[in-house]
Amino acid sequence: MPVQVFSFYIFDRHTECIYSKLWIAPPPPRPLSTVPAHTSNHELSPSPTATALHRQSAPPASTTTSAVGSNNGGGGAYRDSRSAAARAKDDAKLIFGTVFSLRNMVRKLGGDDDAFISYRTAQYKLHYYETPSSLRFAMLTEPGALSMRNVLHQIYINLWVEYVVKNPLSPVEHKNGEGVKNEMFEMGLDKFVRGLM
Amino acid sequence: MKDLVACPTLVFPTVDDTNTAYRGVIALLIINKAGGLIYNRTFGEGLNQLNSNDYLVLAGTFHGVHAITARLNPLREHQAAHYHAQQQHQHQASGSLGGGGSSGGGGQGGPLPSRPEPPSGLEVMETENFRLQCFNTQTGTKFLLFTDTMQANVDVAMRKVYDLYADYVMKNPFYQLEMPVRCDMFDRKLNSYIREINNSR
């Protein structure tokens, strides 16, 4: 059964987001009034969706942020004033906070052996998997999706362990995602997730 | 219904611990729109008993998490763009009719002032040991129903609980809004309803 996957995140035991990837196309450009700077400044070509966003890790958002007009007059105008990369970063932090709070809540209520699996809203569903070493995987899919726990587990054992842990060049700690964004892992992940869709 | 099939001892002859047994509806929490816990009742085994302070913290935490989950929608920009396009379309349509004030403003009497669907926060959470169903009313009161992972028709139960709340809490002239619920009738009706659910399997 095909399932629409929106995004995928990995957090290390220091609560840092060390990998994230989106599978949703960038939103269509706003009609009229919002044309300046919104789409043109990014080097986003439409096909390699949002992977470009994650590559720019160190210098956050040298692109827009400045003269994006507020001539929009309402709605999502304030959103445009910040670059997509910064917003993606914020999203990752929010997702970690959510997942962390829910996990603690579940442990408190269900006992220490209980584990948080997923939550669903009307718009999306978040799946969660945590390894014993506190590596956390989160995946956002369409709300109707079945449990993706085994998928996350597969990603862990077949991709993470194979291409990141067993990579002699990869560091032990993945500060700023170092060692995670290697070609094999990225390709394997993309192939695997696109196979689900 | 299905009295014959539902006898748990026949279905699971050797169940001994509570984790795998049917536990039905385990607990109900009601959180007011400010994140304060106003009602807390446990109907069965299955969750750790917390002290009242921990429950208050839990309610507050959940309130915050609920707000965050509502704005994490990965498609929000797509939907916003879609909505925007629709608005423009309508604007042009109504402009050709009236041609009046072109200054910004939401729906100025267009044919159908449609709004984007408001983002819903967390609705269902699943863990290995239990399931949490959350119902957020129009006024921001949240009903949290903890059930076992196999419980079906939680929506119906939630609906009924909300009905009971409307009937026996909101219609109680002595109940103060947003304050802890202390209504005997509500307690009794709720207890009997939940017992009915838990015994019907």
Chai-1 contact restraints between the chains, C-beta under 6 A:
chainA,res_idxA,chainB,res_idxB,connection_type,confidence,min_distance_angstrom,max_distance_angstrom,comment,restraint_id
A,F6,B,P74,contact,1.0,0.0,6.0,A-B,restraint_1
A,S7,B,P74,contact,1.0,0.0,6.0,A-B,restraint_2
A,P27,B,E77,contact,1.0,0.0,6.0,A-B,restraint_3
A,P27,B,H78,contact,1.0,0.0,6.0,A-B,restraint_4
A,P27,B,A81,contact,1.0,0.0,6.0,A-B,restraint_5
A,P28,B,A81,contact,1.0,0.0,6.0,A-B,restraint_6
A,R30,B,H84,contact,1.0,0.0,6.0,A-B,restraint_7
A,P31,B,A85,contact,1.0,0.0,6.0,A-B,restraint_8
A,P31,B,Q88,contact,1.0,0.0,6.0,A-B,restraint_9
A,G73,B,G104,contact,1.0,0.0,6.0,A-B,restraint_10
A,G74,B,G104,contact,1.0,0.0,6.0,A-B,restraint_11
A,G75,B,H84,contact,1.0,0.0,6.0,A-B,restraint_12
A,G76,B,A80,contact,1.0,0.0,6.0,A-B,restraint_13
A,L94,B,I68,contact,1.0,0.0,6.0,A-B,restraint_14
A,L94,B,L72,contact,1.0,0.0,6.0,A-B,restraint_15
A,T98,B,V65,contact,1.0,0.0,6.0,A-B,restraint_16
A,T98,B,I68,contact,1.0,0.0,6.0,A-B,restraint_17
A,T98,B,T69,contact,1.0,0.0,6.0,A-B,restraint_18
A,S101,B,T61,contact,1.0,0.0,6.0,A-B,restraint_19
A,S101,B,V65,contact,1.0,0.0,6.0,A-B,restraint_20
A,V106,B,T127,contact,1.0,0.0,6.0,A-B,restraint_21
A,L109,B,L47,contact,1.0,0.0,6.0,A-B,restraint_22
A,L109,B,N48,contact,1.0,0.0,6.0,A-B,restraint_23
A,G110,B,T127,contact,1.0,0.0,6.0,A-B,restraint_24
A,G110,B,N129,contact,1.0,0.0,6.0,A-B,restraint_25
A,G110,B,F130,contact,1.0,0.0,6.0,A-B,restraint_26
A,G111,B,N48,contact,1.0,0.0,6.0,A-B,restraint_27
A,D114,B,T127,contact,1.0,0.0,6.0,A-B,restraint_28
A,D114,B,E128,contact,1.0,0.0,6.0,A-B,restraint_29
A,D114,B,N129,contact,1.0,0.0,6.0,A-B,restraint_30
A,A115,B,E128,contact,1.0,0.0,6.0,A-B,restraint_31
A,F116,B,T127,contact,1.0,0.0,6.0,A-B,restraint_32
A,I117,B,E126,contact,1.0,0.0,6.0,A-B,restraint_33
A,I117,B,T127,contact,1.0,0.0,6.0,A-B,restraint_34
A,S118,B,E126,contact,1.0,0.0,6.0,A-B,restraint_35
A,Y119,B,L122,contact,1.0,0.0,6.0,A-B,restraint_36
A,Y119,B,M125,contact,1.0,0.0,6.0,A-B,restraint_37
A,R120,B,E123,contact,1.0,0.0,6.0,A-B,restraint_38
A,R120,B,V124,contact,1.0,0.0,6.0,A-B,restraint_39
A,T121,B,T69,contact,1.0,0.0,6.0,A-B,restraint_40
A,T121,B,S120,contact,1.0,0.0,6.0,A-B,restraint_41
A,T121,B,G121,contact,1.0,0.0,6.0,A-B,restraint_42
A,T121,B,L122,contact,1.0,0.0,6.0,A-B,restraint_43
A,T121,B,E123,contact,1.0,0.0,6.0,A-B,restraint_44
A,A122,B,S120,contact,1.0,0.0,6.0,A-B,restraint_45
A,Q123,B,N73,contact,1.0,0.0,6.0,A-B,restraint_46
A,Y124,B,N73,contact,1.0,0.0,6.0,A-B,restraint_47
A,Y124,B,P74,contact,1.0,0.0,6.0,A-B,restraint_48
A,L140,B,P74,contact,1.0,0.0,6.0,A-B,restraint_49
